[in-house]
Amino acid sequence: MNPFLIRGLKFDIRLYVLMTSIDPLKIYLYNDGLVRFATEPFSTKEEDLGNKFIHITNTNLNKDNTVFSYSDDLDQFEGHKWSLKTLLRFLKINGHDCSPLWHNIKRLVLKTILCGRKD
């Protein structure tokens, strides 16, 4: 197992999608979102499997960890809750091309909505 980690931490991305019409299909994807981090470094050691701060990225849960912090400075890549724009800037600075990522996110959103249609 080799998940993509940032600073050794698991993370998830929350996106905001608005569907205003089904027929014709009209979908809007907001160009920002939330990135939520676990508060303990990722580990697959058996003794760490029950540690919720390693494996769960939910902010309401992780804010109870003493190391949890919010990042007030969007130019600093710190804290356990970032904007999506901050994540994309971090990835770009670290040599990742984010264009395919955003394209794939759009495709995933569309496929997720289409799988619920009866056609």
Number of C-alpha atoms within 10 A of each C-alpha: 4 5 10 10 12 15 11 16 21 22 21 14 14 12 15 12 15 10 11 11 9 11 6 7 11 10 15 13 15 10 11 15 18 17 20 23 29 26 29 20 15 20 15 11 8 7 8 13 12 10 12 16 23 22 21 18 23 17 17 7 14 22 16 11 14 8 11 19 14 11 15 12 11 13 10 11 17 14 16 21 24 22 17 18 15 20 21 18 16 16 14 13 10 9 8 13 12 14 10 10 12 13 10 12 13 15 11 12 16 16 11 11 13 13 9 8 8 5 5
